[in-house]
């Protein structure tokens, strides 16, 4: 291997170590499944590595995110089915998710209910904290479409979020059961 090739591999290895966890978390939010998120992240990193000589310095993470979002769309199109389940994602949880696994599980379940475009926009805009312009560039859509999808996605999420008590814990859902009320009289 040439010295230039070694430098390229070293630069990509450094990038992969730094950006890998963030890409995996984003992929997990896009897919809602730990195993599919790992596969999606790996595929995005492979495509980024192939294009590494063309990736501009300082824009590698943005490039990898765009590849990740496009790869998610491509994999969705190839299967044309989404598996929605109430089961907790199997596999080992992400290391920083241990303390807030219930909340993270709720977020993933709520994100699964959003249409694909809204989910991508909400994750890229609010989870990865990208600007509307950057999200538009990553997804190849207009800024207006980003604003619209974000607004609709957040409204749908807000409508589904359970009450949270002042301590930050999820409150138990209280539903009245007419049958139980009648038996108490």
Backbone as a printed PyTorch tensor [residue, N CA C, xyz], in Angstrom:
tensor([[[  0.8380,  -1.1630,   0.0000],
         [  0.0000,   0.0000,   0.0000],
         [  0.8940,   1.2400,   0.0000]],

        [[  0.4930,   2.2280,  -0.7450],
         [  1.2690,   3.4580,  -0.8460],
         [  1.1020,   4.3060,   0.4170]],

        [[  2.0360,   5.2060,   0.6600],
         [  1.9040,   6.0900,   1.8300],
         [  0.6190,   6.9310,   1.7690]],

        [[  0.2430,   7.3240,   0.5760],
         [ -0.9910,   8.1110,   0.4150],
         [ -2.2230,   7.2810,   0.7960]],

        [[ -2.1990,   6.0050,   0.4050],
         [ -3.2920,   5.0980,   0.7580],
         [ -3.3680,   4.8630,   2.2590]],

        [[ -2.2000,   4.7640,   2.9050],
         [ -2.1760,   4.6040,   4.3600],
         [ -2.7260,   5.8410,   5.0600]],

        [[ -2.3790,   6.9960,   4.5420],
         [ -2.8900,   8.2430,   5.1240],
         [ -4.4120,   8.3250,   4.9830]],

        [[ -4.8780,   7.9380,   3.8120],
         [ -6.3230,   7.9410,   3.5680],
         [ -7.0230,   6.9980,   4.5330]],

        [[ -6.4910,   5.7930,   4.6960],
         [ -7.0920,   4.8220,   5.6090],
         [ -7.0430,   5.3090,   7.0530]],

        [[ -5.9480,   5.9440,   7.4360],
         [ -5.8290,   6.4630,   8.8000],
         [ -6.8390,   7.5810,   9.0360]],

        [[ -7.0020,   8.4540,   8.0580],
         [ -7.9680,   9.5560,   8.1880],
         [ -9.3890,   9.0060,   8.2770]],

        [[ -9.6870,   7.9990,   7.4740],
         [-11.0320,   7.4280,   7.5230],
         [-11.2620,   6.6800,   8.8270]],

        [[-10.2530,   5.9740,   9.3130],
         [-10.3910,   5.2630,  10.5900],
         [-10.6810,   6.2370,  11.7240]],

        [[ -9.9890,   7.3560,  11.7310],
         [-10.2360,   8.3870,  12.7460],
         [-11.6590,   8.9180,  12.6270]],

        [[-12.0730,   9.2050,  11.3960],
         [-13.4370,   9.6900,  11.1700],
         [-14.4550,   8.6610,  11.6510]],

        [[-14.2220,   7.4040,  11.3210],
         [-15.1590,   6.3410,  11.6760],
         [-15.2820,   6.2000,  13.1960]],

        [[-14.1770,   6.2970,  13.9100],
         [-14.2160,   6.2110,  15.3680],
         [-14.9850,   7.3780,  15.9790]],

        [[-14.8180,   8.5580,  15.4170],
         [-15.4770,   9.7430,  15.9600],
         [-16.9460,   9.8130,  15.5600]],

        [[-17.2560,   9.5260,  14.3270],
         [-18.6170,   9.7070,  13.8170],
         [-19.4760,   8.4550,  13.9290]],

        [[-18.8760,   7.3020,  14.0870],
         [-19.6170,   6.0380,  14.1250],
         [-20.7450,   6.0030,  15.1420]],

        [[-20.4910,   6.3470,  16.4120],
         [-21.5750,   6.3130,  17.4030],
         [-22.7310,   7.2590,  17.0750]],

        [[-22.4220,   8.4510,  16.6010],
         [-23.4870,   9.4010,  16.2410],
         [-24.2970,   8.8790,  15.0520]],

        [[-23.6190,   8.3040,  14.0810],
         [-24.3290,   7.7410,  12.9320],
         [-25.1980,   6.5590,  13.3550]],

        [[-24.6910,   5.7410,  14.2690],
         [-25.4660,   4.5960,  14.7480],
         [-26.7280,   5.0560,  15.4800]],

        [[-26.5990,   6.0790,  16.3290],
         [-27.7830,   6.5920,  17.0330],
         [-28.8070,   7.1570,  16.0480]],

        [[-28.3350,   7.8780,  15.0500],
         [-29.2380,   8.4210,  14.0340],
         [-29.9100,   7.2890,  13.2690]],

        [[-29.1400,   6.2820,  12.9050],
         [-29.7070,   5.1390,  12.1800],
         [-30.7320,   4.4110,  13.0370]],

        [[-30.4630,   4.3090,  14.3400],
         [-31.4000,   3.6360,  15.2400],
         [-32.7200,   4.4010,  15.3000]],

        [[-32.6410,   5.7160,  15.3170],
         [-33.8770,   6.4990,  15.3230],
         [-34.6110,   6.4170,  13.9840]],

        [[-33.8720,   6.2810,  12.9030],
         [-34.5050,   6.1680,  11.5920],
         [-35.1680,   4.8090,  11.3940]],

        [[-34.5580,   3.7640,  11.9520],
         [-35.0820,   2.4160,  11.7190],
         [-35.9130,   1.8840,  12.8730]],

        [[-35.5650,   2.2770,  14.1010],
         [-36.2640,   1.7600,  15.2720],
         [-35.8380,   0.3540,  15.6520]],

        [[-34.7780,  -0.1410,  15.0550],
         [-34.3110,  -1.4940,  15.3220],
         [-32.7890,  -1.4850,  15.4180]],

        [[-32.2700,  -2.0640,  16.4790],
         [-30.8260,  -2.0350,  16.7220],
         [-30.0370,  -2.7380,  15.6100]],

        [[-30.4900,  -3.9000,  15.1880],
         [-29.7570,  -4.6580,  14.1640],
         [-29.7940,  -3.9590,  12.8100]],

        [[-30.9630,  -3.4640,  12.4300],
         [-31.0500,  -2.7400,  11.1520],
         [-30.2430,  -1.4480,  11.2080]],

        [[-30.1700,  -0.8210,  12.3750],
         [-29.3750,   0.3980,  12.5240],
         [-27.8920,   0.0990,  12.3250]],

        [[-27.4260,  -1.0340,  12.8640],
         [-26.0280,  -1.4200,  12.6710],
         [-25.7380,  -1.6830,  11.1950]],

        [[-26.6440,  -2.3830,  10.5320],
         [-26.4590,  -2.6680,   9.1080],
         [-26.4660,  -1.3830,   8.2850]],

        [[-27.3910,  -0.4900,   8.6100],
         [-27.4960,   0.7770,   7.8970],
         [-26.2340,   1.6160,   8.0990]],

        [[-25.7410,   1.6680,   9.3180],
         [-24.5260,   2.4340,   9.6070],
         [-23.3320,   1.8420,   8.8760]],

        [[-23.2310,   0.5270,   8.8940],
         [-22.1150,  -0.1240,   8.2050],
         [-22.1700,   0.1490,   6.7010]],

        [[-23.3460,   0.0610,   6.1130],
         [-23.4840,   0.3250,   4.6750],
         [-23.1340,   1.7820,   4.3600]],

        [[-23.5560,   2.7040,   5.2210],
         [-23.2420,   4.1180,   4.9980],
         [-21.7380,   4.3730,   5.1150]],

        [[-21.0960,   3.7160,   6.0680],
         [-19.6460,   3.8910,   6.2190],
         [-18.8770,   3.2860,   5.0410]],

        [[-19.3590,   2.1710,   4.5310],
         [-18.7070,   1.5670,   3.3650],
         [-18.8050,   2.5080,   2.1710]],

        [[-19.9910,   3.0560,   1.9360],
         [-20.1580,   3.9800,   0.7990],
         [-19.3480,   5.2610,   1.0090]],

        [[-19.2450,   5.7070,   2.2410],
         [-18.4390,   6.8990,   2.5280],
         [-16.9610,   6.6070,   2.2960]],

        [[-16.5130,   5.4160,   2.6630],
         [-15.1180,   5.0430,   2.4450],
         [-14.7810,   5.0080,   0.9520]],

        [[-15.6880,   4.4540,   0.1650],
         [-15.4540,   4.3830,  -1.2780],
         [-15.3210,   5.7910,  -1.8640]],

        [[-16.1120,   6.7200,  -1.3520],
         [-16.0920,   8.0890,  -1.8570],
         [-15.1220,   8.9800,  -1.0910]],

        [[-14.3740,   8.4370,  -0.1420],
         [-13.5340,   9.2300,   0.7550],
         [-12.6170,  10.2230,   0.0300]],

        [[-11.9880,   9.8470,  -1.0940],
         [-11.1200,  10.8230,  -1.7740],
         [-11.8920,  12.0500,  -2.2820]],

        [[-13.1850,  11.8990,  -2.5410],
         [-13.9930,  13.0070,  -3.0590],
         [-14.6720,  13.8200,  -1.9530]],

        [[-14.6730,  13.3080,  -0.7270],
         [-15.3380,  13.9930,   0.3830],
         [-14.4860,  15.1760,   0.8130]],

        [[-15.1250,  16.3480,   0.8740],
         [-14.4020,  17.5590,   1.2700],
         [-14.0680,  17.5200,   2.7570]],

        [[-12.9250,  18.0460,   3.0750],
         [-12.4980,  18.0990,   4.4730],
         [-13.4720,  18.9700,   5.2590]],

        [[-13.8880,  18.4830,   6.4180],
         [-14.8270,  19.2210,   7.2510],
         [-16.2830,  18.9100,   6.9430]],

        [[-16.5450,  18.2070,   5.8590],
         [-17.9130,  17.8700,   5.4840],
         [-18.1660,  16.3690,   5.4960]],

        [[-17.2670,  15.6360,   6.0850],
         [-17.3790,  14.1770,   6.0700],
         [-18.6120,  13.6970,   6.8290]],

        [[-18.8960,  14.2870,   7.9840],
         [-20.0590,  13.8580,   8.7630],
         [-21.3570,  14.1680,   8.0140]],

        [[-21.4460,  15.3300,   7.4230],
         [-22.6380,  15.6810,   6.6460],
         [-22.8060,  14.7210,   5.4600]],

        [[-21.6980,  14.3920,   4.8100],
         [-21.7470,  13.4560,   3.6900],
         [-22.2380,  12.0890,   4.1710]],

        [[-21.6770,  11.6250,   5.2850],
         [-22.0610,  10.3070,   5.8120],
         [-23.5270,  10.2950,   6.2370]],

        [[-24.0190,  11.3990,   6.8110],
         [-25.4390,  11.4730,   7.1850],
         [-26.3380,  11.3930,   5.9590]],

        [[-25.9290,  12.0660,   4.9010],
         [-26.7360,  12.0190,   3.6760],
         [-26.7440,  10.6020,   3.1100]],

        [[-25.5950,   9.9590,   3.1120],
         [-25.5180,   8.5670,   2.6510],
         [-26.4150,   7.6960,   3.5280]],

        [[-26.3930,   7.9320,   4.8360],
         [-27.2160,   7.1740,   5.7790],
         [-28.7030,   7.3440,   5.4630]],

        [[-29.1380,   8.5730,   5.2720],
         [-30.5470,   8.8290,   4.9640],
         [-30.9380,   8.2180,   3.6230]],

        [[-30.0650,   8.3650,   2.6320],
         [-30.3620,   7.7830,   1.3150],
         [-30.3740,   6.2560,   1.3740]],

        [[-29.4520,   5.6830,   2.1320],
         [-29.3990,   4.2220,   2.2770],
         [-30.6710,   3.7170,   2.9440]],

        [[-31.1720,   4.4560,   3.9380],
         [-32.4220,   4.0800,   4.6200],
         [-33.5680,   4.0760,   3.6170]],

        [[-33.6280,   5.0980,   2.7880],
         [-34.6740,   5.1590,   1.7750],
         [-34.5410,   3.9960,   0.8010]],

        [[-33.3120,   3.7230,   0.3480],
         [-33.0930,   2.6230,  -0.5900],
         [-33.4960,   1.2800,   0.0180]],

        [[-33.1340,   1.0610,   1.2860],
         [-33.4910,  -0.2180,   1.9060],
         [-34.9990,  -0.3150,   2.1180]],

        [[-35.6390,   0.8040,   2.4350],
         [-37.0980,   0.7980,   2.5870],
         [-37.7630,   0.4810,   1.2590]],

        [[-37.2770,   1.0930,   0.1930],
         [-37.8610,   0.8500,  -1.1220],
         [-37.6860,  -0.6050,  -1.5500]],

        [[-36.5590,  -1.1850,  -1.1870],
         [-36.3150,  -2.5610,  -1.6230],
         [-37.2100,  -3.5580,  -0.8790]],

        [[-37.5740,  -3.2580,   0.3450],
         [-38.4280,  -4.1830,   1.0860],
         [-39.8950,  -3.7900,   1.0030]],

        [[-40.1760,  -2.4910,   0.9070],
         [-41.5270,  -1.9480,   0.7990],
         [-42.4570,  -2.3910,   1.9220]],

        [[-41.8630,  -2.7030,   3.0410],
         [-42.7110,  -3.0190,   4.1870],
         [-41.9880,  -2.5710,   5.4470]],

        [[-42.7490,  -2.1270,   6.3690],
         [-42.2270,  -1.6550,   7.6390],
         [-42.7880,  -2.5640,   8.7180]],

        [[-41.9480,  -3.0540,   9.5670],
         [-42.3850,  -3.9230,  10.6400],
         [-42.5930,  -3.0470,  11.8740]],

        [[-43.8560,  -2.8710,  12.2590],
         [-44.1790,  -2.0820,  13.4340],
         [-44.5810,  -3.0580,  14.5270]],

        [[-43.9330,  -2.9230,  15.6720],
         [-44.1840,  -3.8490,  16.7560],
         [-44.1700,  -3.1170,  18.0800]],

        [[-44.8440,  -3.6800,  19.0570],
         [-44.8280,  -3.1110,  20.3940],
         [-43.6920,  -3.6850,  21.2220]],

        [[-42.9540,  -4.6250,  20.6770],
         [-41.8670,  -5.2590,  21.4180],
         [-40.6800,  -4.3100,  21.5270]],

        [[-39.9830,  -4.3970,  22.6280],
         [-38.7750,  -3.6150,  22.8290],
         [-37.7280,  -4.1130,  21.8470]],

        [[-36.9590,  -3.2010,  21.2100],
         [-35.9400,  -3.6660,  20.2680],
         [-34.9860,  -4.6340,  20.9660]],

        [[-34.7610,  -5.7720,  20.3060],
         [-33.8680,  -6.7570,  20.9020],
         [-32.4270,  -6.3530,  20.6320]],

        [[-31.5460,  -6.9980,  21.2780],
         [-30.1390,  -6.6740,  21.1120],
         [-29.6570,  -5.8250,  22.2670]],

        [[-28.4010,  -5.5320,  22.2310],
         [-27.7910,  -4.7620,  23.3040],
         [-28.1260,  -3.2890,  23.1300]],

        [[-28.6270,  -2.6350,  24.1740],
         [-28.9490,  -1.2160,  24.0520],
         [-27.6910,  -0.3760,  23.8750]],

        [[-27.8730,   0.7990,  23.3360],
         [-26.7470,   1.7040,  23.1830],
         [-26.2250,   2.0700,  24.5710]],

        [[-24.9190,   2.2540,  24.7300],
         [-24.3380,   2.4840,  26.0480],
         [-24.9530,   3.6600,  26.8080]],

        [[-25.2150,   4.7720,  26.1450],
         [-25.7530,   5.9230,  26.8540],
         [-27.2680,   5.8400,  27.0390]],

        [[-27.8910,   4.7680,  26.5950],
         [-29.3370,   4.6300,  26.6950],
         [-29.7720,   3.9010,  27.9600]],

        [[-28.8390,   3.4190,  28.7440],
         [-29.1890,   2.6000,  29.8970],
         [-30.0840,   3.3450,  30.8910]],

        [[-29.7500,   4.5770,  31.2300],
         [-30.4850,   5.3050,  32.2580],
         [-31.8700,   5.7280,  31.7860]],

        [[-32.0240,   5.9540,  30.5170],
         [-33.2910,   6.4720,  30.0160],
         [-33.9250,   5.5420,  28.9830]],

        [[-33.7910,   4.2530,  29.2010],
         [-34.2620,   3.3080,  28.1910],
         [-35.7720,   3.3740,  27.9800]],

        [[-36.5410,   3.6040,  29.0380],
         [-37.9860,   3.6930,  28.8670],
         [-38.3690,   4.8830,  27.9990]],

        [[-37.7450,   6.0200,  28.2490],
         [-38.0340,   7.2120,  27.4590],
         [-37.5780,   7.0290,  26.0250]],

        [[-36.3850,   6.4610,  25.8400],
         [-35.8860,   6.2250,  24.4860],
         [-36.7930,   5.2560,  23.7270]],

        [[-37.2620,   4.2240,  24.4130],
         [-38.1630,   3.2730,  23.7800],
         [-39.4420,   3.9820,  23.3280]],

        [[-39.9560,   4.8470,  24.1810],
         [-41.1530,   5.6110,  23.8300],
         [-40.9020,   6.4890,  22.6140]],

        [[-39.7650,   7.1630,  22.5890],
         [-39.4360,   8.0340,  21.4600],
         [-39.3550,   7.2300,  20.1680]],

        [[-38.7020,   6.0790,  20.2280],
         [-38.5760,   5.2510,  19.0280],
         [-39.9540,   4.7630,  18.5610]],

        [[-40.7780,   4.3570,  19.4970],
         [-42.1240,   3.8980,  19.1270],
         [-42.9220,   5.0220,  18.4780]],

        [[-42.8110,   6.2170,  19.0300],
         [-43.5370,   7.3570,  18.4600],
         [-42.9730,   7.7190,  17.0860]],

        [[-41.6580,   7.6710,  16.9370],
         [-41.0560,   7.9750,  15.6380],
         [-41.4680,   6.9540,  14.5770]],

        [[-41.6380,   5.7030,  14.9730],
         [-42.0610,   4.6690,  14.0280],
         [-43.4170,   4.9770,  13.4210]],

        [[-44.2430,   5.6990,  14.1580],
         [-45.5920,   5.9880,  13.6880],
         [-45.6170,   7.1000,  12.6420]],

        [[-44.5260,   7.8570,  12.5340],
         [-44.4760,   8.9470,  11.5650],
         [-44.1890,   8.4080,  10.1680]],

        [[-44.6990,   9.0770,   9.1470],
         [-44.3090,   8.7100,   7.7840],
         [-42.7950,   8.9050,   7.6050]],

        [[-42.2370,   8.2020,   6.6510],
         [-40.7850,   8.1770,   6.4290],
         [-40.1700,   9.5800,   6.3350]],

        [[-40.7400,  10.4450,   5.5140],
         [-40.1830,  11.7840,   5.3120],
         [-40.1960,  12.5900,   6.6060]],

        [[-41.3010,  12.5490,   7.3290],
         [-41.4020,  13.2890,   8.5830],
         [-40.3970,  12.7480,   9.6060]],

        [[-40.2500,  11.4330,   9.6540],
         [-39.3030,  10.8270,  10.5940],
         [-37.8830,  11.3010,  10.3030]],

        [[-37.4870,  11.2710,   9.0350],
         [-36.1450,  11.7170,   8.6730],
         [-35.9290,  13.1700,   9.0630]],

        [[-36.8990,  14.0190,   8.7510],
         [-36.7600,  15.4420,   9.0470],
         [-36.6720,  15.6760,  10.5520]],

        [[-37.5530,  15.0460,  11.3130],
         [-37.5460,  15.2390,  12.7710],
         [-36.2260,  14.7550,  13.3690]],

        [[-35.7430,  13.5940,  12.9470],
         [-34.4850,  13.0670,  13.4880],
         [-33.3140,  13.9690,  13.1110]],

        [[-33.2130,  14.3230,  11.8380],
         [-32.0850,  15.1520,  11.4150],
         [-32.1590,  16.5650,  11.9790]],

        [[-33.3620,  17.1110,  12.0430],
         [-33.5230,  18.5030,  12.4960],
         [-33.3580,  18.6330,  14.0100]],

        [[-33.9940,  17.7750,  14.7790],
         [-34.0280,  17.9640,  16.2180],
         [-33.1030,  17.0380,  16.9970]],

        [[-32.8610,  15.8480,  16.4970],
         [-31.9680,  14.9480,  17.2320],
         [-30.5060,  15.2530,  16.9160]],

        [[-30.2020,  15.4060,  15.6190],
         [-28.8170,  15.7130,  15.2560],
         [-28.5700,  17.2090,  15.1930]],

        [[-29.6080,  18.0210,  15.4360],
         [-29.5070,  19.4660,  15.5610],
         [-28.9680,  20.1340,  14.2990]],

        [[-29.4810,  19.6950,  13.1460],
         [-29.0870,  20.3200,  11.8920],
         [-30.0420,  21.4580,  11.5720]],

        [[-29.5570,  22.4320,  10.8420],
         [-30.4040,  23.5550,  10.4340],
         [-31.3840,  23.0830,   9.3590]],

        [[-32.4160,  23.8840,   9.1350],
         [-33.4030,  23.5280,   8.1020],
         [-32.7280,  23.4350,   6.7420]],

        [[-31.8250,  24.3690,   6.4670],
         [-31.1110,  24.3750,   5.1900],
         [-30.2770,  23.1070,   5.0160]],

        [[-29.5890,  22.6920,   6.0720],
         [-28.7470,  21.4970,   5.9990],
         [-29.5960,  20.2440,   5.8120]],

        [[-30.7110,  20.1640,   6.5300],
         [-31.6100,  19.0100,   6.3640],
         [-32.1280,  18.9680,   4.9350]],

        [[-32.4860,  20.1270,   4.3970],
         [-32.9680,  20.1900,   3.0120],
         [-31.8990,  19.6750,   2.0480]],

        [[-30.6510,  20.0690,   2.2800],
         [-29.5620,  19.6150,   1.4120],
         [-29.3170,  18.1150,   1.5700]],

        [[-29.3350,  17.6280,   2.8150],
         [-29.0860,  16.2030,   3.0650],
         [-30.1550,  15.3440,   2.3960]],

        [[-31.4140,  15.7650,   2.4920],
         [-32.5090,  14.9610,   1.9490],
         [-32.8500,  15.3010,   0.4980]],

        [[-32.2680,  16.3680,  -0.0110],
         [-32.5420,  16.7540,  -1.3960],
         [-33.9500,  17.2800,  -1.5910]],

        [[-34.4610,  18.0190,  -0.6050],
         [-35.7990,  18.6130,  -0.6890],
         [-35.6860,  20.0990,  -0.3890]],

        [[-36.7750,  20.8290,  -0.5680],
         [-36.7560,  22.2660,  -0.3180],
         [-36.8350,  22.5610,   1.1760]],

        [[-36.4310,  23.7740,   1.5430],
         [-36.5100,  24.2070,   2.9430],
         [-37.9740,  24.2350,   3.3860]],

        [[-38.8660,  24.6340,   2.4940],
         [-40.2940,  24.6390,   2.8140],
         [-40.8130,  23.2510,   3.1270]],

        [[-40.3350,  22.2600,   2.3870],
         [-40.7470,  20.8780,   2.6540],
         [-40.2130,  20.4110,   4.0030]],

        [[-39.0140,  20.8510,   4.3760],
         [-38.4530,  20.5170,   5.6890],
         [-39.3130,  21.1270,   6.7810]],

        [[-39.6640,  22.4120,   6.6170],
         [-40.4910,  23.0990,   7.6200],
         [-41.8440,  22.4110,   7.7660]],

        [[-42.4520,  22.0760,   6.6480],
         [-43.7660,  21.4360,   6.6640],
         [-43.7030,  20.0570,   7.3210]],

        [[-42.7140,  19.2560,   6.9220],
         [-42.5850,  17.9090,   7.4940],
         [-42.2640,  17.9820,   8.9770]],

        [[-41.4260,  18.9250,   9.3780],
         [-41.0850,  19.0780,  10.7950],
         [-42.3160,  19.4880,  11.5970]],

        [[-43.0630,  20.4200,  11.0670],
         [-44.2640,  20.8850,  11.7690],
         [-45.2830,  19.7660,  11.9300]],

        [[-45.5440,  19.0540,  10.8670],
         [-46.5110,  17.9490,  10.9260],
         [-46.0150,  16.8120,  11.8110]],

        [[-44.7260,  16.5070,  11.7110],
         [-44.1600,  15.4410,  12.5200],
         [-44.2050,  15.7690,  14.0010]],

        [[-43.8400,  16.9960,  14.3660],
         [-43.8830,  17.3950,  15.7680],
         [-45.3160,  17.4250,  16.2970]],

        [[-46.2480,  17.8890,  15.4620],
         [-47.6520,  17.9080,  15.8950],
         [-48.1460,  16.4850,  16.1540]],

        [[-47.7800,  15.5580,  15.2850],
         [-48.1860,  14.1640,  15.4820],
         [-47.5520,  13.5810,  16.7440]],

        [[-46.2900,  13.9090,  16.9860],
         [-45.6180,  13.4130,  18.1880],
         [-46.2370,  14.0120,  19.4480]],

        [[-46.5070,  15.3110,  19.4180],
         [-47.1070,  15.9620,  20.5930],
         [-48.4730,  15.3690,  20.9230]],

        [[-49.2120,  15.0070,  19.9060],
         [-50.5410,  14.4390,  20.1340],
         [-50.4520,  13.0700,  20.8000]],

        [[-49.3270,  12.3910,  20.6510],
         [-49.1680,  11.0380,  21.1840],
         [-48.3740,  10.9660,  22.4800]],

        [[-47.7170,  12.0550,  22.8800],
         [-46.8570,  12.0210,  24.0600],
         [-47.7030,  11.9470,  25.3240]],

        [[-47.3910,  10.9800,  26.1990],
         [-48.1280,  10.8820,  27.4590],
         [-47.7210,  12.0190,  28.3940]],

        [[-48.4990,  12.1890,  29.4410],
         [-48.2070,  13.2280,  30.4290],
         [-46.8920,  12.9070,  31.1380]],

        [[-46.1330,  13.9370,  31.4570],
         [-44.8850,  13.7720,  32.1890],
         [-45.0220,  14.5640,  33.4850]],

        [[-44.7660,  13.8890,  34.6130],
         [-44.9140,  14.5820,  35.8940],
         [-43.7140,  15.5080,  36.1280]],

        [[-43.7870,  16.4200,  37.1080],
         [-42.7210,  17.4000,  37.3250],
         [-41.3420,  16.7950,  37.5910]],

        [[-41.2710,  15.5700,  38.0910],
         [-39.9640,  14.9560,  38.3480],
         [-39.3140,  14.4330,  37.0730]],

        [[-40.0240,  14.5060,  35.9420],
         [-39.4820,  14.0370,  34.6710],
         [-39.8470,  12.6050,  34.3590]],

        [[-40.6100,  11.9500,  35.2340],
         [-41.0190,  10.5670,  35.0150],
         [-42.3140,  10.5370,  34.2050]],

        [[-42.4610,   9.5060,  33.4150],
         [-43.6930,   9.3330,  32.6580],
         [-44.8080,   8.9870,  33.6190]],

        [[-45.9160,   9.7050,  33.5210],
         [-47.0500,   9.4380,  34.3940],
         [-47.8180,   8.2460,  33.8650]],

        [[-48.4290,   7.5100,  34.7570],
         [-49.2420,   6.3790,  34.3440],
         [-50.4680,   6.9060,  33.6030]],

        [[-50.8390,   6.2380,  32.5510],
         [-52.0260,   6.6390,  31.7980],
         [-53.2540,   6.3370,  32.6390]],

        [[-54.1050,   7.3180,  32.7380],
         [-55.3280,   7.1130,  33.5150],
         [-56.5040,   7.1380,  32.5590]],

        [[-57.0920,   6.0050,  32.4100],
         [-58.2680,   5.9080,  31.5570],
         [-59.4160,   5.4280,  32.4100]],

        [[-60.5580,   5.9980,  32.1760],
         [-61.7150,   5.5630,  32.9540],
         [-62.4030,   4.4310,  32.2210]],

        [[-62.7130,   3.4300,  32.9640],
         [-63.3780,   2.2530,  32.4250],
         [-64.8250,   2.2910,  32.8880]],

        [[-65.7800,   2.5200,  31.9720],
         [-67.1780,   2.6210,  32.3650],
         [-67.6680,   1.3740,  33.0950]],

        [[-67.1570,   0.2040,  32.7530],
         [-67.6250,  -1.0200,  33.3950],
         [-67.2080,  -1.0470,  34.8630]],

        [[-65.9660,  -0.6080,  35.1500],
         [-65.4970,  -0.6350,  36.5360],
         [-66.1810,   0.4430,  37.3600]],

        [[-66.5580,   1.5870,  36.7320],
         [-67.2470,   2.6350,  37.4500],
         [-68.6480,   2.1810,  37.8630]],

        [[-69.2860,   1.4330,  36.9940],
         [-70.6310,   0.9500,  37.2830],
         [-70.6330,  -0.0680,  38.4100]],

        [[-69.5800,  -0.8670,  38.5180],
         [-69.5400,  -1.8990,  39.5580],
         [-69.2000,  -1.3170,  40.9250]],

        [[-68.6560,  -0.0880,  40.9430],
         [-68.3020,   0.5280,  42.2130],
         [-69.4850,   1.2200,  42.8580]],

        [[-70.5560,   1.4600,  42.1560],
         [-71.7130,   2.1850,  42.6810],
         [-72.5840,   1.3240,  43.5260]]])
